[in-house]
């Protein structure tokens, strides 16, 4: 099968969407499928490269998130779509819109993924809790691109329910993005600076909805604060704000971006994982952590899918409540034997989200769309026209 993945950014691995796309492509190729990509950047044998598109007012903020938009080019995208047996769009922006339009015109099978949660966009400018703009963004995504897709990949039941709530009529396939097999139970000897410390780690983008500030304050309030080393793995626009906040902890916070191999090593040296985010479609970073043998403590936020991974209430805290989080951290600190027992249970739970199993389900969705498109789609021109 010739599969075209369309997304804004594929080069590098500095955001969850790109990482998920690269892992999907690698797994599909390992099964003998031919995978190419349409994304920003230069042309390669495996990628149609598009120019970058910049939003003048928001460009600095977007760049700080480690993100770029691709600039549509109809002739290049047409060449890419003509090559494919099926097109899978992974972002709801103009590059993907152009691909969907061409698929409809040419009757090329096309599926989509809902990876961009509106809250993730608006928290960056302080509007993540302003529901009118959140609801408008769900409406905009539906009318702009998703209503033209028969199948939408949803990484969690939480986001599928949000789409239903906001009037999405497509068939929703709930499929995890999957945990790479490199993340598995392991323990490593702690580096010298971690010796004698209880290492609490959180991995993810430094932005307001991820709520690393709540974690920093929880460590400050902990009865065992002097013995805790907080480690925030990632990068993002609020790095300096959170670094300043964490600099006054008894053991100042460590903040650093990590490669996959470095993250595996860090998880092996850590004692507890915290996921404080208010909004997440799935949170692969948390999944990778408990697959590696770390007990997670997760914010019980209604706009996050991550609470689904908690095996009991000891792994949940009231979202945004640093005192409740501090109490949960202290409990796990003080109950080492129970924590070690639960580490194995969480690593076992992770096997249900193995990447191979998830790719099987993606291929089922692709096959169903190809079969559906064997029937004529006479309404395509009426949907989009030929402009």
MINU-334351 format. One record per atom (N, C-alpha, C): x, y, z. Coordinates in steps of 0.001 Angstrom, whole numbers, padded with zeros to 6 digits, always signed. Example, Ala and Ser with C-alpha at 12.3 -4.5 7.8 and 13.67 -1.06 7.14 Angstrom:
! residues 2
+013190-005690+007800
+012300-004500+007800
+013200-003300+007800
+012850-002250+007080
+013670-001060+007140
+012900+000030+007870
***
This chain:
! residues 387
+000842-001189+000000
+000000+000000+000000
+000886+001251+000000
+000535+002226-000821
+001252+003504-000847
+000468+004506+000000
+001080+004934+001091
+000406+005768+002095
+001083+007123+002162
+000284+008181+002027
+000795+009544+002148
+000315+010137+003461
+001257+010567+004306
+000940+011273+005541
+001108+012770+005301
+000115+013545+005675
+000166+014994+005479
+000121+015677+006846
+001126+016470+007136
+001180+017233+008376
+002079+018436+008163
+002031+019370+009080
+002787+020605+008896
+004287+020394+009038
+004671+019563+009990
+006084+019464+010349
+006461+018008+010586
+007466+017521+009865
+007898+016136+009992
+009367+016028+010378
+010156+017017+010012
+011582+016992+010325
+011781+017219+011824
+012789+016574+012393
+013043+016717+013816
+012038+015912+014619
+012101+016051+015931
+011195+015303+016814
+010939+016114+018070
+010468+017362+017883
+010317+018252+019032
+008864+018473+019435
+007938+017685+018880
+006548+017784+019326
+005867+016437+019139
+004773+016230+019881
+004123+014936+019899
+003562+014500+018564
+003036+015436+017779
+002459+015079+016480
+003523+014547+015528
+004660+015215+015494
+005751+014768+014623
+006265+013407+015066
+006437+013226+016373
+006923+011948+016878
+005954+010826+016522
+004655+011068+016696
+003652+010050+016362
+003682+009719+014871
+003823+010748+014032
+003869+010522+012589
+005092+009703+012193
+006223+010016+012767
+007452+009291+012422
+007379+007834+012873
+006819+007603+014041
+006688+006221+014518
+005698+005438+013661
+004600+006080+013273
+003631+005417+012402
+004284+005055+011074
+005010+006007+010492
+005670+005757+009206
+006683+004616+009309
+007484+004626+010366
+008496+003576+010535
+007855+002202+010670
+006772+002131+011441
+006104+000848+011648
+005456+000352+010359
+004839+001249+009611
+004209+000866+008347
+005253+000377+007340
+006372+001064+007288
+007441+000637+006370
+007987-000728+006763
+008098-000967+008064
+008593-002269+008527
+007669-003403+008108
+006413-003083+007839
+005448-004090+007400
+005396-004219+005873
+006227-003454+005189
+006296-003555+003739
+005510-002512+002971
+004858-001586+003665
+004123-000523+002991
+005089+000593+002573
+004715+001320+001551
+005526+002450+001091
+004896+003718+001658
+005647+004443+002459
+005120+005632+003127
+005912+006857+002695
+005188+007873+002255
+005808+009167+001978
+005040+010247+002725
+005635+011416+002795
+005114+012490+003624
+005010+013774+002819
+003977+014549+003081
+003875+015915+002586
+003924+016826+003804
+004963+017644+003892
+005161+018485+005074
+006094+019637+004723
+006228+020588+005633
+007150+021696+005412
+008583+021172+005359
+009453+021938+004708
+010855+021546+004623
+011270+021229+003197
+012447+020646+003052
+012997+020359+001735
+012516+019005+001217
+012580+018851-000109
+012228+017580-000734
+013270+016518-000390
+012791+015277-000176
+013671+014120-000049
+013024+012983-000824
+013676+011842-000844
+013083+010689-001531
+011769+010265-000895
+011588+010582+000377
+010395+010139+001097
+009478+011287+001482
+009760+012501+000986
+008949+013638+001396
+008802+014661+000283
+007564+015118+000084
+007319+016309-000719
+007437+017481+000246
+008438+018327+000032
+008681+019437+000943
+007973+020703+000489
+007348+021389+001423
+006628+022626+001152
+007280+023774+001906
+007095+024973+001378
+007632+026151+002045
+006934+026400+003364
+007480+027300+004154
+006886+027631+005445
+005963+028827+005324
+004914+028799+006117
+003946+029897+006157
+004002+030522+007544
+004128+031840+007621
+004278+032512+008903
+003104+033459+009158
+002582+033420+010389
+001540+034345+010819
+002210+035512+011537
+002194+036690+010950
+002990+037808+011483
+002786+038079+012966
+001546+038115+013437
+001281+038489+014824
+001686+037383+015793
+001438+036121+015370
+001637+034991+016273
+002918+034206+016001
+003730+034678+015063
+004874+033874+014625
+005852+033571+015755
+006121+034550+016596
+007077+034349+017691
+006573+033277+018647
+005274+033325+018967
+004689+032344+019881
+004703+030951+019262
+004352+030867+017970
+004322+029575+017279
+005725+028977+017219
+006701+029798+016910
+008089+029329+016843
+008573+028851+018207
+008168+029557+019263
+008557+029161+020615
+007999+027792+020976
+006863+027419+020371
+006282+026096+020602
+007020+025030+019791
+007980+025437+018969
+008710+024489+018128
+007900+024030+016936
+007057+024930+016389
+006112+024539+015338
+006231+025469+014144
+005970+024930+012952
+005892+025744+011736
+004692+025278+010918
+004125+026187+010123
+003059+025853+009184
+003652+025624+007798
+003090+024662+007066
+003486+024454+005681
+002678+025342+004744
+003319+025849+003703
+002638+026706+002722
+002107+025832+001584
+000783+025824+001341
+000213+024972+000291
+000779+025281-001093
+000927+024235-001908
+001342+024344-003303
+000536+023293-004058
-000440+023739-004844
-001400+022817-005442
-000736+021787-006342
+000184+022195-007190
+000791+021247-008131
+001606+020187-007409
+002333+020599-006401
+003136+019636-005645
+002241+018686-004858
+001195+019233-004220
+000296+018372-003468
-000458+017431-004396
-000818+017893-005590
-001510+017022-006549
-000617+015840-006926
+000659+016105-007128
+001606+015028-007446
+001662+014006-006309
+001669+014503-005075
+001731+013616-003919
+000455+012785-003793
-000699+013420-003974
-001977+012720-003846
-002147+011689-004966
-001736+012037-006179
-001822+011092-007304
-000985+009845-007047
+000117+010004-006339
+001001+008866-006054
+000352+007875-005098
-000486+008358-004192
-000930+007571-003042
-002113+006652-003341
-002134+005525-002621
-003332+004691-002554
-004298+005240-001519
-003741+005861-000481
-004562+006501+000547
-003776+007649+001161
-004502+008698+001539
-003921+009878+002174
-004457+009949+003604
-003562+010218+004544
-003963+010369+005950
-003475+011721+006428
-004415+012635+006712
-004021+013962+007183
-003941+013942+008706
-002933+014638+009245
-002669+014554+010681
-002804+015885+011396
-003135+016960+010655
-003316+018271+011276
-004415+019017+010518
-005139+019934+011186
-006285+020598+010553
-005959+021964+009956
-004823+022053+009258
-004367+023333+008764
-004326+023349+007232
-003958+024486+006601
-004118+024612+005145
-003465+023528+004305
-002316+022998+004717
-001671+021942+003928
-002588+020718+003849
-003169+020351+004972
-004085+019212+004993
-005379+019524+004263
-005865+020750+004394
-007088+021145+003684
-006907+020989+002181
-005754+021388+001684
-005491+021240+000252
-005459+019774-000145
-004868+018927+000690
-004821+017494+000390
-006218+016889+000364
-007060+017261+001322
-008437+016734+001368
-009211+017174+000138
-009071+018413-000247
-009767+018931-001429
-009374+018148-002674
-008095+017905-002837
-007625+017154-004001
-008098+015702-003954
-008122+015108-002785
-008617+013730-002657
-010075+013636-003092
-010866+014615-002708
-012270+014621-003105
-012412+014786-004616
-011641+015676-005194
-011704+015897-006637
-011296+014663-007427
-010291+013942-006916
-009694+012826-007651
-010183+011457-007153
-011098+011465-006164
-011616+010242-005558
-010482+009353-005034
-009533+009982-004331
-008456+009249-003659
-008873+009052-002201
-008812+007852-001674
-009195+007612-000288
-008427+008516+000675
-009129+009034+001678
-008510+009973+002609
-009124+009822+003996
-008289+009705+004997
-008715+009685+006391
-008018+010820+007132
-008502+011107+008331
-007895+012190+009106
-007701+011807+010555
-006893+012576+011248
-006647+012373+012675
-006945+013662+013410
-007540+013551+014580
-007786+014733+015407
-006730+014767+016504
-005637+015457+016217
-004505+015532+017144
-004378+016886+017835
-005048+017913+017304
-004849+019268+017830
-006070+019669+018648
-005933+019587+019953
-007017+019955+020866
-007111+021482+020939
-008304+022060+020758
-008413+023522+020801
-007798+024152+022040
-007929+023481+023182
-007341+024026+024400
-005837+024215+024269
-005170+023301+023553
-003720+023413+023390
-003337+024683+022645
-004212+025131+021762
-003963+026365+021018
-004174+027582+021914
-005316+027611+022613
-005730+028842+023286
-005106+029042+024658
-004644+027991+025315
-003939+028191+026569
-002673+029015+026353
-002113+028922+025159
-000865+029641+024871
-001043+031152+024952
-002275+031623+024766
-002529+033068+024839
-003492+033397+025974
-003589+032482+026953
-004371+032758+028147
-005866+032595+028016
-006335+031911+026954
-007782+031768+026723
-008251+030322+026779
-007449+029455+027388
-007782+028034+027404
-009028+027683+028184
-009467+028577+029075
-010693+028327+029849
-011866+029168+029376
-011698+029863+028251
-012782+030688+027698
-013585+029828+026722
-014661+029216+027219
-015363+028191+026458
-015962+028670+025127
-016431+029921+025011
-016944+030329+023697
-015907+030171+022575
-014652+030519+022851
-013646+030397+021792
-013228+028940+021597
-013276+028136+022666
-012998+026705+022531
-014069+026057+021663
-015341+026332+021952
-016441+025772+021166
-016390+026236+019718
-016048+027513+019518
-015918+028030+018148
-014821+027287+017391
-013711+026967+018056
-012599+026289+017388
-012980+024866+016994
-013739+024168+017856
-014256+022848+017465
-015153+022983+016228
-016021+023995+016219
-016902+024222+015061
-016088+024527+013809
-015069+025366+013963
-014246+025744+012821
-013541+024530+012228
-012980+023662+013080
-012321+022461+012585
-013275+021561+011822
-014503+021443+012341
-015496+020588+011675
-015877+021145+010309
-016163+022432+010256
-016623+023001+008986
-015485+023194+007989
-014275+023445+008496
-013139+023722+007622
-012610+022457+006946
-012577+021338+007689
-011930+020157+007107
-012566+018830+007491
-012963+018650+008759
-013308+017303+009211
-014640+016794+008677
-015561+017674+008301
-016843+017189+007783
-016698+016517+006420
-015561+016692+005771
-015327+016074+004468
-014676+014699+004573
-014425+014246+005794
-013770+012954+006008
-014763+011951+006584
-014793+010759+006019
-015704+009728+006521
-015177+009130+007814
-013854+008954+007924
-013229+008368+009112
-012293+009373+009775
-012438+009516+011098
-011518+010357+011860
-010885+009504+012955
-009570+009511+012988
-008814+008821+014034
-008795+009694+015283
-009298+009160+016398
-009275+009850+017690
-008355+009073+018633
-007326+009702+019194
-006407+008961+020062
-007003+008520+021397
-008191+009027+021764
-008776+008639+023051
-010294+008762+023002
-010950+008058+023910
-012400+008183+024041
-012804+009589+024453
-011961+010240+025252
-012267+011591+025698
-012444+012537+024520
-011490+012520+023572
-011601+013456+022459
-012715+013032+021503
-012972+011732+021389
-014096+011274+020560
-015411+011809+021121
-015556+011786+022445
-016793+012298+023042
-016918+013804+022843
-015791+014516+022860
-015826+015952+022593
-016268+016241+021157
-015796+015432+020224
-016192+015638+018831
-017683+015371+018654
-018192+014321+019266
-019625+014051+019197
-020417+015212+019805
-019951+015699+020950
-020613+016814+021624
-020666+018050+020727
-019643+018219+019877
-019561+019403+019027
-020054+019142+017606
-020823+018084+017427
-021539+017899+016167
-020782+017229+015050
-019700+016527+015337
-018964+015815+014290
-019730+014540+013928
-020019+014362+012647
-020852+013252+012183
-020055+012113+011557
-018764+012273+011398
-017938+011230+010789
-017899+009997+011681
-017444+008877+011121
-017210+007689+011931
-015893+007872+012670
-015950+007798+013985
-014769+008045+014816
-014128+006725+015209
-012860+006564+014886
-012104+005371+015252
-011168+005723+016408
-011453+005199+017584
-010613+005470+018756
-009432+004510+018735
-008261+005066+018462
-007029+004280+018338
-005906+005067+019013
-005264+004466+019971
-004120+005129+020601
-003015+005354+019573
-002219+006401+019784
-001038+006593+018944
+000026+005540+019228
-000090+004871+020359
+000768+003716+020642
+002085+004055+021314
+002543+003104+022132
+003813+003259+022841
+004899+002507+022081
+005974+003185+021772
+007097+002550+021090
+007666+001425+021953
+008064+000318+021330
+008608-000803+022103
+009916-000491+022825
+010550+000630+022513
+011792+000982+023225
+011506+001378+024676
+010234+001731+024959
+009862+002086+026323
+009300+000844+027017
+010088+000263+027894
+009690-000938+028623
+010309-000890+030013
+009806-001759+030889
+010237-001712+032284
+011757-001841+032399
+012364-000894+033077
+013798-000973+033337
+014160-000020+034469
+015201-000348+035188
+015736+000509+036232
+017232+000698+036003
+017695+001925+036171
+019106+002243+035959
+019700+002792+037249
+020997+002619+037410
+021675+003213+038557
+021623+004732+038425
+021306+005401+039519
+021171+006852+039483
+022518+007535+039293
+022518+008585+038504
+023723+009394+038327
+024094+010026+039670
+025339+010451+039841
+025800+010956+041144
+024914+012047+041741
+024453+012988+040920
+023660+014101+041473
+022270+013673+041927
+021835+012443+041540
+020538+011925+041971
+020646+011018+043199
+021842+010657+043574
+022036+009722+044691
+021404+010298+045967
+020626+009459+046637
+019977+009888+047867
+018788+010791+047662
+018374+011016+046402
+017237+011882+046095
+016070+011042+045564
+014883+011524+045840
+013651+010953+045277
+013351+011761+044019
+013544+011154+042851
+013458+011892+041577
+012034+011837+041038
+011424+013010+040934
+010082+013162+040358
+010247+013792+038988
+009668+013156+037965
+009863+013625+036602
+008521+013901+035929
+008505+014891+035062
+007393+015128+034144
+007985+015448+032788
+007419+014855+031741
+007909+015074+030386
+006814+015735+029550
+007188+016758+028789
+006207+017416+027928
+006580+018853+027645
+005828+019449+026740
+006076+020832+026334
+005870+021785+027505
+006733+022792+027601
+006578+023804+028640
+005578+024855+028150
+004320+024669+028500
+003273+025625+028140
+002233+025618+029248
+001393+026636+029287
+000546+026847+030458
-000437+025711+030725
-000975+025075+029685
-001956+024015+029947
-001332+022759+030532
-000013+022610+030402
+000650+021423+030943
+000852+021518+032459
+000759+022720+033004
+000708+022973+034445
+001912+022467+035221
+003084+022619+034641
+004293+022310+035413
+004393+023201+036650
+003736+024363+036610
+003750+025245+037784
+003093+024592+038989
+002036+023814+038760
+001366+023104+039858
+002304+022073+040470
+003052+021389+039628
+004002+020391+040114
+005124+021045+040918
+005632+022151+040429
+006696+022856+041158
+006213+023256+042548
+004988+023799+042621
+004446+024213+043919
+004168+023014+044819
+003754+021884+044228
+003519+020679+045012
+004805+020183+045656
+005901+020206+044912
+007192+019798+045472
+007579+020745+046600
+007317+022026+046432
+007626+022999+047487
+006840+022695+048774
+005582+022239+048615
+004706+021964+049765
+004931+020583+050375
+005647+019731+049682
+005852+018364+050147
+006586+018327+051486
+006188+017367+052342
+006893+017165+053608
+008335+016727+053375
+008587+016183+052169
+009910+015634+051856
+010627+016480+050801
+010263+017755+050732
+010787+018638+049692
+012306+018618+049609
+012971+018561+050766
+014438+018608+050785
+015068+017381+050154
+014284+016304+050037
+014819+015057+049486
+014371+014815+048042
+013578+015719+047488
+013031+015533+046140
+013837+016323+045115
+014180+015659+044020
+014763+016335+042865
+013708+016330+041761
+013221+017499+041397
+012235+017622+040321
+012956+017800+039000
+012514+017026+038001
+013135+017064+036675
+012024+017233+035631
+012068+018339+034911
+011096+018606+033856
+011791+018425+032508
+011371+017417+031756
+011972+017122+030450
+011112+017730+029358
+011697+018608+028544
+010935+019224+027457
+011510+020552+027044
+010686+021300+026327
+011032+022653+025910
+009732+023390+025635
+009800+024716+025530
+008576+025445+025239
+008647+026889+025680
+007587+027653+025380
+007623+029111+025539
+007668+029611+026975
+007262+028789+027966
+007285+029281+029345
+008468+028708+030132
+009505+028298+029415
+010697+027735+030072
+011232+028682+031142
+011449+029934+030787
+012075+030874+031720
+011188+031127+032936
+009882+031228+032707
+008935+031459+033800
+008995+030320+034816
+008983+029078+034319
+008985+027924+035221
+010366+027681+035832
+011415+028010+035088
+012772+027872+035643
+012946+028806+036845
+012428+030020+036725
+012502+030967+037840
+011684+030466+039021
+010497+029938+038749
+009630+029431+039805
+010280+028261+040542
+010970+027397+039783
+011578+026212+040379
+012961+026423+040944
+013524+027604+040734
+014907+027855+041178
+015015+027964+042689
+013895+028225+043377
+013930+028413+044824
+013541+027146+045589
+013355+026025+044896
+013133+024757+045591
+014398+024355+046347
+014276+023556+047405
+015481+023108+048126
+016516+022486+047190
+016030+021704+046218
+016871+021219+045119
+016313+021843+043840
+016956+022875+043298
+016395+023595+042153
+015999+022663+041014
+014881+022992+040383
+014358+022185+039285
+015389+022076+038166
+015429+020916+037522
+016231+020718+036312
+015279+020709+035134
+015566+021506+034103
+014724+021586+032910
+015605+021393+031685
+015282+020387+030876
+016138+020074+029740
+015360+019290+028691
+015614+019567+027417
+015034+018780+026333
+015847+017505+026142
+015158+016381+025871
+015829+015099+025755
+015509+014382+024453
+016499+013701+023935
+016259+012750+022853
+015554+011537+023447
+015075+010661+022586
+014393+009451+023046
+015298+008615+023941
+016530+008399+023528
+017459+007581+024323
+017721+008211+025685
+017851+009533+025713
+018089+010226+026980
+016874+010126+027895
+015685+010175+027300
+014461+010076+028087
+014324+008683+028703
+014669+007663+027940
+014648+006294+028463
+015564+006178+029677
+016759+006752+029563
+017717+006724+030682
+017159+007466+031894
+016554+008627+031664
+016001+009422+032756
+014893+008666+033479
+013994+008046+032730
+012914+007281+033354
+013475+006156+034231
+014554+005538+033768
+015158+004448+034535
+015767+004891+035848
+016125+006175+035941
+016741+006716+037151
+015726+007383+038084
+014478+007502+037635
+013481+008262+038388
+012648+007363+039290
+011921+008001+040224
+011129+007275+041215
+009624+007448+041028
+009194+008565+040452
+007764+008839+040312
+007553+009753+039114
+006461+009528+038398
+006111+010395+037272
+004849+011174+037614
+004830+012463+037298
+003639+013293+037506
+003209+013876+036173
+001896+013811+035915
+001339+014442+034713
+000286+015436+035177
+000649+016712+035185
-000179+017751+035792
-001077+018479+034804
-001087+018074+033556
-001738+018825+032485
-003252+018950+032662
-003783+020131+032315
-005229+020356+032324
-005895+019873+031044
-005141+019773+029947
-005727+019412+028654
-004758+018533+027884
-005227+017344+027497
-004414+016416+026715
-005323+015476+025941
-005025+015272+024672
-005784+014311+023878
-005417+012889+024268
-004146+012643+024590
-003746+011305+025002
-002561+011314+025976
-001558+012124+025749
-000364+012214+026598
+000530+010989+026448
+001150+010870+025295
+002096+009785+025032
+003238+009814+026051
+003636+011002+026492
+004747+011100+027441
+004441+010356+028732
+003210+010451+029215
+002822+009720+030423
+002818+008218+030159
+002336+007818+028986
+002296+006403+028634
+003705+005817+028570
+004626+006571+027974
+006014+006111+027892
+006616+005936+029283
+006219+006818+030209
+006761+006762+031562
+006270+005519+032301
+004949+005248+032272
+004509+004067+033029
+004868+002774+032317
+005061+002818+030983
+005591+001643+030288
+007006+001329+030759
+007744+002367+031153
+009126+002213+031611
+009220+001775+033069
+008072+001711+033750
+008077+001258+035129
+007994+002367+036152
+007357+003492+035790
+007144+004578+036734
+005661+004668+037086
+005350+004721+038364
+003973+004972+038783
+003634+006416+038435
+002496+006664+037752
+002112+008038+037428
+001158+008619+038469
+001234+009921+038661
+000241+010670+039422
-000313+011711+038446
-001617+011642+038178
-002217+012312+037026
-003290+013304+037470
-003288+014487+036862
-004342+015472+037120
-005676+014938+036606
-006673+014923+037463
-007990+014394+037098
-008823+015492+036438
-008393+015886+035247
-009042+016972+034521
-010031+016413+033503
-011235+016989+033416
-012230+016496+032446
-011844+016755+030995
-010869+017640+030777
-010440+017931+029406
-009140+017215+029050
-008804+016217+029828
-007609+015408+029575
-008001+013945+029505
-007414+013226+028543
-007656+011784+028438
-006777+010995+029393
-005756+011617+029942
-004747+010908+030720
-005280+010210+031968
-006310+010735+032660
-006804+010017+033841
-007245+008582+033578
-007546+008253+032323
-007963+006882+032012
-006883+005854+032359
-005634+006290+032456
-004539+005358+032702
-004346+005037+034191
-004971+005799+035070
-004789+005576+036506
-005444+004258+036917
-004706+003423+037623
-005231+002139+038065
-006034+002262+039357
-005823+003337+040108
-006635+003593+041296
-006483+005062+041685
-007206+005466+042730
-007258+006872+043128
-005912+007409+043608
-005007+006537+044003
-003696+007006+044466
-002892+007629+043336
-003293+007355+042088
-002597+007927+040926
-003358+009106+040326
-004308+009660+041073
-005057+010824+040602
-004988+011935+041644
-004937+013183+041170
-005056+014318+042071
-005976+015352+041442
-006515+016211+042267
-007430+017239+041795
-006675+018227+040902
-007112+018348+039655
-006403+019197+038686
-006240+020613+039216
-005019+021119+039108
-004726+022482+039528
-004499+022661+041012
-004608+021579+041806
-004498+021663+043268
-003124+021156+043715
-002212+022061+043974
-000842+021673+044333
-000780+020995+045688
-001699+021335+046602
-001704+020696+047920
-002108+019235+047813
-003114+018952+046993
-003537+017565+046795
-002429+016765+046120
-001772+017375+045140
-000662+016700+044472
+000474+016440+045461
+000781+017401+046321
+001849+017217+047314
+001539+016028+048221
+000274+015883+048591
-000117+014764+049455
+000073+013430+048748
-000242+013387+047428
-000066+012147+046671
+001420+011822+046498
+002220+012813+046231
+003671+012591+046116
+004216+012057+047440
+003781+012656+048537
+004263+012211+049853
+003859+010764+050125
+002638+010387+049734
+002192+009016+049989
+003083+008020+049262
+003369+008277+047997
+004212+007353+047231
+005652+007368+047744
+006115+008522+048207
+007453+008613+048808
+007538+007706+050030
+006484+007694+050827
+006504+006994+052104
+006131+005511+051998
+005688+005059+050835
+005261+003665+050655
+006023+003036+049486
+007300+002847+049718
+008190+002372+048658
+007797+000982+048152
+007451+000078+049045
+007125-001279+048619
+005876-001299+047742
+004881-000519+048134
+003666-000453+047319
+003961+000178+045962
+004816+001183+045958
+005193+001822+044696
+005893+000826+043774
+006795+000031+044307
+007507-000945+043484
+006557-002004+042936
+005570-002399+043730
+004575-003367+043254
+003763-002776+042096
+003359-001524+042247
+002524-000890+041225
+003309-000583+039954
+004615-000411+040073
+005428-000185+038872
+005244-001323+037871
+005236-002559+038366
+005076-003708+037471
+003676-003755+036871
+002679-003384+037661
+001302-003392+037159
+001109-002340+036064
+001719-001173+036244
+001611-000130+035213
+002350-000525+033943
+003513-001140+034090
+004252-001598+032904
+003451-002652+032150
+002725-003491+032878
+001878-004502+032243
+000697-003845+031538
+000121-002812+032170
-000989-002061+031566
-000575-001457+030221
+000669-001027+030132
+001153-000374+028915
+001107-001286+027701
+001145-002579+027913
+001153-003512+026781
-000121-003430+025955
-001225-002965+026565
-002477-002795+025820
-002370-001680+024787
-001371-000811+024942
-001206+000333+024047
+000045+000197+023177
+000486-001041+022983
+001680-001285+022174
+001484-000748+020761
+002521-000148+020216
+002444+000492+018908
+001974-000473+017824
+002460-001698+017839
+002062-002679+016825
+000554-002879+016789
-000056-003015+017962
-001504-003209+018026
-002251-002004+017470
-001739-000829+017753
-002399+000397+017290
-002277+000553+015783
-001131+000192+015228
-000952+000285+013776
-001857-000720+013061
-002085-001886+013660
-003048-002831+013090
-004408-002160+012896
-004839-001407+013903
-006142-000735+013836
-006136+000400+012810
-005006+001086+012683
-004900+002137+011663
-005029+001532+010266
-004375+000400+010059
-004456-000256+008751
-005873-000725+008455
-006599-001160+009474
-008002-001524+009272
-008806-000318+008795
-008553+000843+009400
-009251+002060+008990
-008891+002439+007560
-007608+002352+007214
-007192+002654+005842
-007886+001724+004850
-007937+000435+005164
-008562-000533+004263
-010046-000247+004093
-010715+000119+005190
-012145+000424+005107
-012393+001650+004226
-011519+002638+004317
-011686+003839+003483
-011431+003520+002019
-010447+002688+001735
-010169+002314+000346
-011366+001573-000251
-011940+000665+000516
-013123-000058+000039
-014289+000898-000187
-014466+001848+000718
-015557+002821+000579
-015413+003641-000695
-014170+003988-001028
-013934+004840-002194
-013983+004081-003515
-014151+002782-003456
-014363+002044-004701
-015719+002394-005296
-016614+002963-004442
-017901+003448-004941
-017699+004879-005446
-018400+005291-006477
-018272+006665-006974
-018649+007678-005900
-018013+008829-005943
-018330+009911-005018
-018735+011128-005847
-019956+011148-006396
-020353+012204-007321
-020461+013575-006673
-020576+013617-005331
-020755+014913-004699
-019442+015657-004495
-018310+015079-004868
-017016+015701-004579
-016907+017100-005157
-017290+017280-006413
-017157+018612-007023
-018078+019617-006334
-019276+019153-005956
-020192+020056-005293
-019658+020476-003913
-018935+019553-003270
-018407+019853-001937
-017380+020970-001979
-016488+020900-002935
-015361+021830-002957
-015268+022658-004236
-015829+022199-005313
-015619+022880-006582
-014239+022596-007141
-013890+023269-008209
-012606+022997-008885
-011607+024145-008729
-011896+025114-007901
-010991+026258-007786
-009747+025894-007012
***
